[in-house]
Amino acid sequence: MKHQWFYIVILFLFGGNNLQAFAERDTLTVGIYQNPPFVIQTEDGGFEGLSIELWENIAASADLTFRYELYSDFIGILKRLEYQDIDLTINPMDVNDSRVHKFDMTQPFFISSIGVAIPYLNRSTLAVFISNIFSLAFLEIILLLILVIFVFGFFLWLVERRHNKFQFRPGLLGLFDGLWWSAVTMTTVGYGDKAPKSNMGKAIAIIWMFTAVIIISSFTAGIASTLTIGGLQTDIKNAEDIRLAKNISVVGATNGESYLVRENIPIHKTYASPILALRALAKKENDVLLYDHTILQYYINRLSLDEKVKLLPFTLKENYQSFMLPKNHPDFDLINVGLMKEIQKERWGDLQRKYDVKGK
């Protein structure tokens, strides 16, 4: 009887430890870091966000137990995954060759891209008008207009100087007469003080009248476009225009920084977080910010910067994003299949609308 109790005590002590160890192994450790709108730490110490709710739906469907382990950034998570200290991360991780070789990447659940943000140039209409009227673009329009007027005035003077010496005088004064007639005709003022008399002169006048209608309409539109508030908008319309910007900022260790380095485009300043980068942009400390499009949109809305910062309509370099696990993780197939099923459900679309995000 004494021996039986001895074995029971031994079994309880060692078996209990084994059961506890088994329970710990059976509980997945999910590495996460703050990355709104995917992972957001709430005031009570809990977590919410697009990735959090997606993962919890997967875990509930697959009957998986887990615990979250918070890290400061994705670099710490990558190290823990490589050492197999955690079971997976649910932050969206970009799929690339090196990561596929070192880790197990699930079915992509999101497509990200590099967004381009600029500060709004909130100047008054008067300030824009004054600055643009002395701009090179405006000067070019005026000079071209004077050139066209001079050309037609010169040809009319060349023809009329022999037949109409009183209205189109010889020499330099006559050249001015032709310029005056050309300008008056183009603007349809029609003083009548100078008019061609020869058939050739009248033919030139007819051609100039019809030509002037088209030219003056085009020039008017061009001048209006140059002088209006449209001058406030950026000249950055595509990826090539990024090279023209002077002060480009990025968030460190991100796709935006990698893109600029790869394209050999100088980086003016690097920030530790998108919040710091956006606030600096709103203060016009930089001209352009490159960062994840979805996260930029989230922070612009959350920080009420929509009147100070503009997110441009085009994006750069799309990236597929997935959950990531250590290589040959035993639960990879279960999690991957669960993820594929979950993103096919209607509630996945509801989640994206809830957090106001859409892969780009």
DODREN-382127 format. One record per residue: residue in one letter; x, y, z of N, C-alpha, C in turn. Coordinates in steps of 0.02 Angstrom, whole numbers, padded with zeros to 5 digits, always signed. Layout:
AXYZXYZXYZ/...
end
This chain:
M+00042-00060+00000+00000+00000+00000+00044+00063+00000/K+00098+00058+00042+00144+00115+00045+00177+00127-00022/H+00193+00072-00057+00225+00079-00123+00177+00112-00173/Q+00113+00096-00167+00063+00125-00213+00059+00201-00204/W+00057+00222-00141+00055+00294-00128+00119+00329-00152/F+00174+00293-00145+00238+00322-00168+00236+00335-00243/Y+00211+00285-00280+00207+00292-00354+00156+00346-00374/I+00103+00352-00335+00052+00403-00350+00081+00473-00342/V+00119+00481-00286+00150+00546-00274+00200+00563-00329/I+00242+00513-00347+00292+00524-00400+00258+00542-00466/L+00204+00505-00482+00168+00517-00544+00136+00586-00544/F+00111+00606-00486+00079+00671-00482+00130+00728-00493/L+00189+00719-00459+00240+00771-00464+00268+00777-00534/F+00291+00720-00561+00322+00723-00627+00272+00727-00683/G+00216+00691-00674+00163+00694-00725+00132+00762-00729/G+00125+00795-00670+00097+00863-00670+00141+00911-00708/N+00208+00903-00697+00254+00947-00734+00250+00935-00809/N+00244+00870-00827+00238+00854-00899+00175+00882-00929/L+00120+00878-00891+00057+00904-00915+00061+00980-00924/Q+00094+01014-00876+00102+01086-00881+00145+01104-00941/A+00199+01066-00951+00243+01079-01008+00206+01068-01074/F+00165+01015-01074+00126+01001-01134+00076+01057-01149/A+00045+01082-01094-00003+01136-01103+00030+01199-01130/E+00092+01212-01105+00129+01270-01130+00147+01262-01204/R+00167+01200-01222+00183+01188-01292+00122+01193-01336/D+00064+01177-01310+00003+01177-01348-00025+01247-01357/T-00002+01295-01317-00024+01365-01322+00024+01402-01368/L-00003+01426-01424+00039+01461-01473+00058+01530-01447/T+00121+01548-01457+00144+01615-01441+00144+01657-01505/V+00102+01709-01505+00093+01751-01563+00130+01817-01553/G+00184+01827-01590+00222+01889-01585+00189+01945-01624/I+00180+02003-01593+00149+02060-01625+00186+02124-01607/Y+00177+02175-01647+00201+02242-01630+00149+02293-01654/Q+00150+02351-01623+00103+02403-01639+00109+02422-01713/N+00054+02415-01750+00056+02427-01821-00015+02443-01846/P-00043+02500-01823-00112+02517-01843-00118+02521-01919/P-00174+02502-01949-00235+02477-01916-00236+02401-01907/F-00179+02368-01916-00177+02295-01911-00173+02271-01839/V-00129+02302-01800-00122+02285-01729-00121+02350-01689/I-00170+02358-01644-00177+02418-01604-00183+02398-01531/Q-00141+02426-01489-00146+02413-01417-00196+02462-01387/T-00245+02435-01351-00297+02476-01320-00274+02503-01253/E-00312+02548-01224-00293+02580-01160-00292+02529-01103/D-00333+02477-01107-00335+02427-01053-00283+02373-01061/G-00237+02381-01110-00184+02332-01120-00201+02276-01167/G-00261+02276-01194-00281+02226-01243-00260+02246-01313/F-00284+02207-01361-00265+02221-01431-00325+02217-01476/E-00325+02258-01527-00377+02257-01579-00344+02275-01645/G-00382+02270-01698-00355+02285-01764-00374+02233-01815/L-00358+02247-01878-00377+02203-01932-00345+02134-01925/S-00280+02131-01912-00245+02067-01904-00267+02030-01841/I-00279+02068-01788-00300+02037-01724-00367+02001-01733/E-00415+02035-01762-00481+02004-01770-00480+01947-01821/L-00439+01955-01874-00433+01901-01923-00403+01839-01889/W-00349+01848-01851-00318+01791-01817-00365+01759-01766/E-00399+01798-01727-00443+01770-01676-00501+01731-01706/N-00523+01752-01765-00574+01713-01800-00546+01646-01824/I-00483+01648-01849-00451+01586-01871-00440+01539-01811/A-00415+01566-01756-00401+01526-01696-00465+01495-01668/A-00519+01533-01668-00583+01507-01643-00608+01451-01687/S-00603+01458-01752-00627+01406-01798-00585+01343-01793/A-00518+01350-01781-00473+01292-01778-00463+01267-01706/D-00497+01300-01658-00491+01281-01587-00419+01284-01564/L-00385+01340-01579-00316+01350-01559-00313+01396-01498/T-00271+01377-01449-00259+01421-01392-00194+01459-01405/F-00191+01521-01381-00133+01562-01395-00127+01618-01344/R-00070+01650-01346-00058+01710-01306-00017+01759-01348/Y-00029+01823-01337+00008+01874-01374+00072+01893-01337/E+00125+01906-01376+00187+01931-01348+00207+01994-01388/L+00208+02050-01352+00218+02114-01385+00292+02131-01393/Y+00310+02155-01454+00378+02177-01468+00377+02249-01492/S+00435+02281-01491+00439+02352-01509+00435+02362-01584/D+00460+02314-01623+00458+02321-01696+00463+02252-01729/F+00461+02251-01794+00461+02187-01830+00529+02153-01830/I+00582+02192-01817+00649+02162-01816+00655+02112-01759/G+00629+02131-01700+00630+02086-01643+00590+02023-01656/I+00534+02030-01691+00493+01972-01707+00529+01925-01755/L+00563+01953-01804+00600+01911-01852+00653+01869-01817/K+00687+01899-01768+00738+01862-01731+00707+01806-01690/R+00652+01819-01657+00618+01768-01616+00591+01711-01659/L+00568+01729-01719+00544+01677-01765+00602+01634-01789/E+00658+01665-01803+00716+01628-01827+00742+01580-01774/Y+00739+01602-01711+00761+01559-01655+00706+01513-01630/Q+00646+01518-01662+00587+01477-01644+00565+01489-01572/D+00574+01550-01548+00550+01568-01481+00476+01586-01482/I+00449+01603-01540+00377+01614-01546+00352+01571-01604/D+00285+01562-01606+00256+01517-01655+00237+01551-01721/L+00218+01614-01717+00200+01650-01778+00193+01724-01763/T+00191+01764-01815+00172+01834-01809+00113+01846-01856/I+00066+01886-01832+00006+01901-01872+00009+01971-01901/N+00061+02009-01885+00072+02072-01920+00083+02056-01994/P+00057+02096-02040+00068+02082-02111+00142+02088-02129/M+00172+02034-02152+00242+02033-02171+00249+02027-02246/D+00291+02069-02276+00301+02066-02349+00332+01999-02369/V+00305+01970-02422+00330+01907-02448+00387+01922-02497/N+00446+01895-02483+00503+01902-02529+00545+01838-02528/D+00593+01834-02572+00632+01772-02581+00668+01751-02517/S+00700+01798-02484+00739+01781-02425+00694+01756-02368/R+00636+01785-02360+00591+01763-02306+00560+01695-02322/V+00542+01684-02384+00514+01619-02402+00565+01563-02390/H+00629+01579-02400+00682+01530-02388+00692+01515-02315/K+00682+01564-02271+00697+01556-02199+00636+01541-02157/F+00575+01559-02182+00515+01551-02142+00459+01519-02182/D+00407+01500-02148+00345+01477-02180+00299+01537-02187/M+00281+01555-02249+00236+01611-02262+00168+01585-02282/T+00116+01610-02251+00048+01587-02267+00024+01618-02333/Q-00037+01598-02351-00071+01630-02407-00074+01706-02393/P-00054+01748-02442-00060+01821-02431-00132+01841-02417/F-00141+01885-02369-00208+01909-02353-00216+01984-02365/F-00161+02017-02385-00165+02089-02396-00113+02109-02449/I-00129+02159-02488-00082+02187-02537-00068+02259-02517/S-00006+02273-02500+00012+02341-02480+00051+02374-02537/S+00061+02439-02531+00101+02476-02580+00128+02538-02546/I+00178+02567-02577+00209+02627-02549+00168+02688-02569/G+00144+02724-02519+00107+02785-02532+00152+02846-02534/V+00129+02898-02567+00167+02961-02574+00124+03017-02546/A+00149+03049-02493+00112+03104-02461+00151+03169-02468/I+00115+03223-02475+00145+03290-02481+00107+03338-02435/P+00138+03394-02416+00100+03443-02377+00057+03486-02422/Y-00001+03506-02395-00041+03555-02431-00007+03623-02426/L-00002+03659-02482+00026+03725-02481-00031+03775-02472/N-00048+03787-02410-00108+03827-02394-00093+03903-02399/R-00081+03926-02459-00072+03997-02470-00136+04027-02498/S-00144+04091-02489-00203+04125-02514-00201+04129-02590/T-00260+04140-02619-00265+04146-02692-00224+04205-02718/L-00225+04260-02680-00187+04320-02700-00112+04305-02701/A-00088+04268-02648-00017+04252-02645+00003+04207-02704/V-00040+04160-02721-00026+04116-02778-00025+04155-02843/F-00073+04203-02850-00077+04244-02911-00014+04285-02919/I+00008+04318-02866+00067+04361-02869+00130+04321-02885/S+00137+04263-02851+00197+04223-02862+00199+04193-02932/N+00140+04175-02959+00137+04145-03025+00143+04195-03082/I+00121+04257-03069+00124+04307-03122+00197+04326-03137/F+00240+04314-03088+00312+04327-03099+00351+04262-03110/S+00314+04209-03124+00346+04144-03135+00373+04138-03206/L+00417+04090-03216+00446+04078-03282+00393+04054-03332/A+00346+04013-03307+00293+03986-03351+00250+04042-03379/F+00233+04090-03336+00193+04147-03360+00232+04189-03410/L+00295+04200-03395+00338+04240-03440+00344+04207-03509/E+00350+04141-03510+00355+04104-03573+00292+04114-03615/I+00234+04112-03583+00170+04121-03619+00167+04191-03650/I+00185+04241-03611+00183+04310-03636+00231+04321-03694/L+00292+04295-03687+00342+04303-03741+00321+04268-03805/L+00290+04209-03797+00267+04173-03857+00210+04211-03891/L+00167+04241-03850+00112+04280-03878+00138+04341-03916/I+00187+04375-03887+00217+04433-03921+00251+04412-03986/L+00283+04355-03986+00316+04330-04046+00267+04318-04103/V+00210+04287-04087+00160+04273-04139+00131+04339-04166/I+00117+04386-04120+00091+04451-04142+00142+04486-04188/F+00205+04482-04169+00258+04515-04208+00264+04484-04278/V+00259+04418-04282+00268+04383-04346+00214+04406-04396/F+00150+04406-04376+00097+04426-04422+00100+04501-04437/G+00118+04541-04386+00124+04613-04397+00181+04629-04445/F+00235+04591-04440+00292+04602-04484+00274+04586-04556/F+00241+04529-04568+00223+04510-04637+00174+04559-04668/L+00126+04583-04628+00078+04631-04655+00114+04697-04672/W+00158+04720-04628+00196+04781-04642+00239+04772-04705/L+00268+04713-04714+00311+04699-04771+00272+04706-04836/V+00208+04685-04836+00167+04688-04896+00138+04758-04906/E+00114+04790-04851+00077+04853-04856+00121+04916-04861/R+00184+04912-04844+00226+04972-04842+00232+05007-04909/R+00221+04970-04965+00225+05001-05031+00157+05027-05055/H+00103+04998-05030+00036+05016-05053+00000+05062-05004/N+00024+05065-04943-00013+05102-04891+00037+05136-04845/K+00075+05184-04873+00131+05213-04837+00109+05257-04778/F+00048+05283-04780+00025+05326-04726+00008+05287-04663/Q-00021+05227-04672-00039+05186-04613+00018+05140-04592/F+00057+05117-04640+00113+05072-04625+00177+05105-04651/R+00206+05148-04609+00263+05189-04628+00325+05146-04640/P+00371+05171-04678+00434+05134-04689+00478+05138-04627/G+00524+05091-04624+00571+05093-04569+00544+05063-04504/L+00578+05081-04450+00561+05052-04384+00491+05073-04361/L+00471+05135-04376+00404+05157-04356+00350+05116-04392/G+00362+05097-04454+00315+05056-04491+00309+04986-04461/L+00366+04962-04437+00365+04896-04405+00321+04898-04342/F+00324+04953-04306+00280+04962-04248+00207+04966-04269/D+00194+04997-04327+00125+05001-04354+00097+04931-04365/G+00139+04887-04394+00117+04818-04406+00103+04781-04341/L+00145+04792-04291+00136+04760-04226+00071+04785-04194/W+00058+04850-04199-00003+04879-04171-00065+04849-04204/W-00064+04846-04272-00121+04817-04308-00133+04744-04287/S-00079+04705-04281-00084+04635-04263-00115+04626-04194/A-00093+04668-04146-00120+04663-04078-00193+04684-04075/V-00210+04737-04109-00279+04762-04109-00326+04711-04141/T-00303+04681-04197-00344+04631-04231-00354+04568-04188/M-00300+04545-04156-00305+04485-04116-00353+04493-04057/T-00352+04551-04026-00396+04563-03968-00466+04584-03988/T-00478+04588-04054-00544+04607-04082-00566+04677-04059/V-00518+04720-04041-00535+04789-04023-00559+04827-04084/G-00521+04821-04139-00543+04849-04203-00550+04924-04205/Y-00496+04962-04190-00499+05035-04193-00511+05060-04265/G-00486+05025-04315-00495+05045-04384-00446+05097-04408/D-00397+05115-04366-00349+05166-04386-00298+05139-04435/K-00291+05072-04435-00244+05040-04482-00278+04979-04512/A-00277+04975-04578-00308+04918-04612-00273+04906-04678/P-00265+04844-04699-00231+04828-04762-00273+04849-04822/K-00238+04869-04876-00273+04889-04938-00257+04842-04996/S-00199+04811-04996-00181+04765-05050-00216+04699-05041/N-00224+04662-05096-00256+04597-05092-00215+04548-05049/M-00150+04551-05057-00107+04508-05017-00113+04525-04942/G-00115+04590-04928-00123+04612-04859-00189+04589-04829/K-00243+04593-04869-00308+04571-04845-00309+04495-04833/A-00274+04459-04877-00270+04385-04868-00234+04369-04802/I-00179+04405-04789-00143+04394-04725-00188+04411-04666/A-00227+04464-04673-00272+04486-04620-00325+04433-04605/I-00353+04402-04658-00405+04351-04648-00375+04290-04611/I-00316+04269-04634-00284+04212-04601-00270+04228-04528/W-00247+04290-04515-00231+04309-04446-00294+04313-04402/M-00348+04336-04431-00411+04341-04392-00434+04273-04366/F-00435+04224-04412-00458+04157-04391-00407+04124-04345/T-00343+04135-04361-00290+04105-04319-00291+04135-04249/A-00303+04200-04246-00303+04236-04182-00358+04211-04136/V-00416+04194-04165-00471+04169-04123-00449+04105-04086/I-00416+04060-04123-00393+03997-04093-00337+04011-04043/I-00289+04052-04063-00231+04065-04020-00251+04100-03955/I-00293+04151-03961-00311+04189-03901-00350+04145-03852/S-00391+04099-03878-00427+04053-03834-00379+04007-03796/S-00330+03980-03833-00281+03936-03802-00237+03973-03752/F-00215+04033-03770-00173+04071-03725-00212+04093-03662/T-00275+04110-03671-00316+04130-03614-00322+04073-03564/A-00335+04013-03591-00341+03954-03548-00274+03940-03513/G-00219+03946-03550-00154+03933-03521-00136+03982-03467/I-00151+04047-03479-00137+04098-03428-00180+04088-03366/A-00244+04072-03377-00289+04060-03321-00265+04002-03279/S-00244+03949-03312-00219+03890-03276-00157+03907-03236/T-00114+03949-03264-00052+03967-03229-00065+04010-03168/L-00115+04054-03172-00127+04103-03119-00176+04080-03066/T-00212+04025-03077-00262+04004-03029-00233+03963-02973/I-00277+03945-02928-00258+03907-02868-00230+03839-02886/G-00240+03817-02949-00212+03754-02970-00137+03752-02964/G-00106+03810-02961-00035+03813-02951-00013+03786-02884/L-00061+03775-02838-00045+03747-02773-00030+03673-02776/Q-00053+03639-02828-00046+03567-02830+00025+03547-02847/T+00042+03488-02825+00110+03462-02835+00123+03445-02908/D+00187+03447-02926+00207+03426-02992+00219+03350-02994/I+00212+03317-02938+00224+03244-02934+00161+03208-02957/K+00164+03178-03015+00106+03143-03043+00120+03069-03054/N+00182+03048-03049+00199+02978-03059+00267+02964-03025/A+00288+02901-03031+00350+02881-02996+00411+02919-03020/E+00414+02936-03084+00472+02971-03111+00479+03041-03080/D+00422+03072-03063+00424+03139-03035+00453+03141-02965/I+00456+03083-02931+00485+03081-02864+00557+03108-02865/R+00592+03094-02919+00662+03116-02925+00668+03193-02925/L+00615+03227-02943+00617+03300-02946+00609+03333-02878/A+00583+03296-02830+00571+03325-02763+00637+03337-02728/K+00639+03390-02687+00701+03409-02654+00711+03371-02588/N+00663+03378-02542+00670+03349-02475+00623+03290-02467/I+00649+03230-02476+00608+03169-02471+00622+03136-02404/S+00569+03119-02368+00576+03087-02303+00546+03017-02304/V+00570+02974-02259+00546+02905-02253+00545+02885-02180/V+00514+02828-02166+00520+02795-02101+00573+02741-02108/G+00618+02738-02059+00674+02693-02063+00656+02620-02068/A+00696+02581-02104+00688+02508-02113+00620+02490-02142/T+00597+02527-02192+00533+02513-02224+00543+02507-02300/N+00489+02487-02333+00492+02480-02406+00505+02548-02441/G+00480+02602-02410+00492+02667-02438+00566+02684-02441/E+00601+02669-02386+00673+02681-02384+00710+02636-02434/S+00691+02573-02437+00723+02526-02483+00712+02547-02556/Y+00652+02573-02570+00637+02596-02638+00683+02653-02659/L+00691+02702-02615+00733+02760-02632+00806+02740-02639/V+00829+02695-02596+00899+02672-02601+00909+02634-02666/R+00862+02591-02684+00868+02552-02745+00866+02597-02807/E+00826+02650-02805+00820+02695-02862+00873+02751-02860/N+00916+02748-02809+00971+02797-02803+00944+02869-02798/I+00890+02877-02758+00860+02942-02746+00879+02965-02675/P+00907+03024-02668+00931+03047-02602+00874+03052-02551/I+00889+03032-02489+00841+03037-02433+00861+03097-02390/H+00815+03143-02381+00829+03203-02341+00829+03188-02267/K+00778+03150-02243+00773+03135-02172+00736+03070-02161/T+00760+03032-02111+00730+02968-02092+00700+02974-02022/Y+00638+02949-02014+00603+02954-01950+00593+02885-01919/A+00583+02884-01854+00575+02821-01818+00504+02794-01822/S+00455+02837-01837+00385+02815-01840+00348+02856-01892/P+00292+02830-01918+00253+02867-01967+00220+02929-01936/I+00205+02927-01871+00174+02985-01839+00221+03044-01840/L+00284+03033-01821+00334+03086-01822+00344+03113-01893/A+00346+03067-01941+00357+03087-02011+00299+03129-02038/L+00237+03109-02021+00179+03146-02045+00174+03215-02012/R+00190+03219-01948+00188+03285-01914+00240+03332-01943/A+00299+03306-01960+00350+03348-01991+00327+03370-02060/L+00294+03326-02097+00269+03343-02164+00215+03397-02159/A+00171+03391-02108+00118+03440-02098+00147+03509-02083/K+00206+03511-02052+00240+03575-02037+00282+03599-02096/K+00279+03562-02151+00316+03579-02212+00392+03576-02202/E+00414+03532-02156+00486+03522-02147+00515+03479-02203/N+00471+03442-02238+00492+03402-02295+00442+03412-02351/D+00461+03393-02412+00417+03402-02470+00378+03338-02486/V+00406+03280-02471+00374+03217-02488+00388+03166-02434/L+00340+03121-02422+00349+03065-02375+00328+03001-02411/L+00372+02950-02409+00357+02884-02436+00348+02835-02379/Y+00290+02802-02377+00276+02752-02325+00216+02711-02348/D+00201+02658-02311+00145+02614-02328+00081+02654-02338/H+00048+02645-02395-00011+02684-02414-00068+02676-02364/T-00082+02614-02344-00137+02601-02298-00126+02634-02230/I-00066+02628-02204-00051+02656-02139-00050+02732-02141/L-00024+02760-02196-00026+02833-02204-00098+02859-02202/Q-00142+02825-02240-00212+02846-02241-00243+02841-02172/Y-00227+02788-02135-00254+02778-02067-00232+02836-02022/Y-00168+02852-02022-00143+02904-01977-00165+02974-01998/I-00171+02986-02062-00196+03052-02085-00266+03064-02059/N-00308+03012-02061-00376+03017-02035-00376+03023-01959/R-00336+02980-01925-00336+02977-01852-00308+03042-01822/L-00256+03070-01852-00224+03130-01825-00255+03194-01853/S-00309+03187-01892-00344+03245-01922-00297+03289-01962/L-00258+03258-02005-00210+03294-02046-00233+03303-02118/D-00297+03286-02131-00321+03287-02200-00321+03357-02231/E-00317+03411-02190-00313+03478-02217-00242+03504-02220/K-00195+03463-02196-00124+03484-02197-00081+03438-02239/V-00103+03376-02248-00064+03326-02285-00109+03295-02339/K-00081+03287-02398-00118+03257-02453-00085+03192-02474/L-00124+03138-02477-00100+03074-02502-00114+03070-02576/L-00062+03065-02616-00070+03067-02689-00105+03003-02714/P-00140+03008-02771-00181+02952-02795-00143+02892-02822/F-00078+02899-02835-00041+02842-02862+00002+02811-02807/T+00022+02748-02816+00064+02713-02768+00124+02682-02804/L+00172+02659-02764+00233+02629-02790+00240+02558-02764/K+00263+02513-02805+00284+02446-02786+00236+02409-02739/E+00194+02367-02767+00148+02326-02727+00185+02268-02694/N+00162+02250-02633+00191+02194-02596+00136+02151-02568/Y+00143+02085-02576+00096+02038-02546+00118+02026-02473/Q+00069+02024-02428+00084+02017-02357+00048+01957-02326/S+00083+01923-02280+00059+01860-02251+00074+01856-02177/F+00046+01805-02144+00069+01784-02078+00135+01747-02089/M+00177+01744-02037+00241+01710-02044+00254+01665-01984/L+00279+01604-01997+00294+01555-01946+00365+01529-01955/P+00395+01499-01903+00460+01467-01912+00456+01412-01965/K+00512+01396-01996+00514+01345-02048+00491+01278-02020/N+00448+01243-02058+00423+01176-02041+00384+01176-01975/H+00347+01228-01962+00306+01230-01901+00250+01179-01908/P+00236+01139-01855+00186+01086-01860+00115+01111-01872/D+00100+01173-01853+00032+01199-01861+00025+01243-01923/F+00075+01242-01967+00072+01287-02025+00012+01271-02069/D+00002+01208-02088-00053+01191-02133-00121+01209-02103/L-00129+01196-02037-00192+01212-02004-00206+01287-02006/I-00155+01326-01991-00163+01399-01991-00173+01426-02062/N-00134+01400-02109-00139+01423-02178-00207+01409-02209/V-00232+01348-02198-00299+01331-02224-00352+01374-02190/G-00344+01384-02125-00392+01426-02089-00393+01497-02115/L-00333+01523-02131-00329+01591-02159-00362+01595-02227/M-00349+01546-02270-00380+01546-02336-00456+01544-02332/K-00482+01504-02285-00554+01501-02276-00582+01566-02251/E-00546+01597-02204-00571+01658-02172-00575+01716-02220/I-00525+01725-02263-00526+01783-02308-00576+01774-02366/Q-00606+01714-02371-00658+01703-02420-00727+01720-02392/K-00731+01731-02327-00795+01744-02295-00815+01817-02301/E-00879+01829-02295-00905+01897-02301-00879+01942-02245/R-00868+01913-02186-00847+01954-02130-00776+01982-02139/W-00736+01953-02184-00670+01982-02198-00679+02050-02232/G-00726+02054-02278-00741+02119-02308-00769+02168-02257/D-00809+02143-02211-00836+02186-02158-00780+02213-02114/L-00731+02171-02099-00674+02192-02058-00634+02248-02093/Q-00623+02240-02157-00586+02292-02194-00623+02358-02194/R-00689+02354-02201-00729+02415-02198-00729+02445-02128/K-00729+02402-02078-00729+02425-02009-00668+02467-01994/Y-00610+02445-02019-00548+02481-02007-00530+02528-02065/D-00576+02535-02112-00569+02582-02167-00504+02572-02205/V-00490+02509-02222-00430+02494-02260-00448+02453-02321/K-00404+02459-02370-00411+02419-02431-00342+02411-02461/G-00323+02349-02475-00257+02337-02503-00250+02371-02570/K-00190+02400-02582-00179+02437-02644-00116+02411-02677/
end
